[in-house]
Each structure stands twice: as C-alpha cells, then as structure tokens.
Amino acid sequence: MSKEDEVQIPQNSSYLDAKRQEVQRRFSTVLDEFKKLLVDKTHPENQTASYHKNIQSILGRMLSAADESDQQAPGSGLWALLAVSLRSHLRMKDELVKQEVRIREIELEIKRLKQRG
C-alpha cells in the first residue's frame, strides 16, 4: 500500500471526542450505581433475586464500560476498575475497624455495668 492509499485519521475529531466523553459518562453513571450498592444496608438474608440481578447488571455494565474505555485509551478501563476495587476495600476495612471499636466499647460498658450491679 502506498502512502497515497493510506487513510489519515484526524487527530482532533469532535466525533472521537464525543465518543470518549460518552464512554466516560457511562462509566461515571455505572460507578455511581456501584457506590449506591456499597452504602446499601440490606441484610444478606433479605436480598431478593432481583437484588442480585441488579448487582450482576451493575457489575456487567462496569466491565463493559471499562472495556469501552480501554478501546479509547488502552489500560484506562482496567486501571479505573482497579482503583474502584481498592478504594472499596479500604472503605470496607474502615467500616470494619469502626465496628470493632464500637464492639469493644459496648463490651467495656457491659463489664462496668456487671461490676456495679
């Protein structure tokens, strides 16, 4: 193929920019839905089949959005998912630490009450 036959792809295409923004918007939307799942306090025994289908849908859309992001900028979707995962784990660890401290405080209070009464 000669140089004359090559197709030049414009570097500053508004179409490509719009596609990138659409991918980012979809990823942001599904990320907001994932954050709502993280703060949901529904007890596991009370989670219905549709609750689990919603979780599967959100996770599937996150993977799709990450894949689309990777197509636009290789690695970006994967790194975004890793960051979300790590942040989620840190938040859960923080919540666990808070609960452990609260349990110790309650245990101390129970011990004090037993000693008084």
Secondary structure, DSSP 4 states (H G I P E B T S, - for coil): --GGGPPPPPSS-HHHHHHHHHHHHHHHHHHHHHHHHHH----GGG--HHHHHHHHHHHHHHHHHHHHHHHHSTTHHHHHHHHHHHHHHHHHHHHHHHHHHHHHHHHHHHHHHHHH-
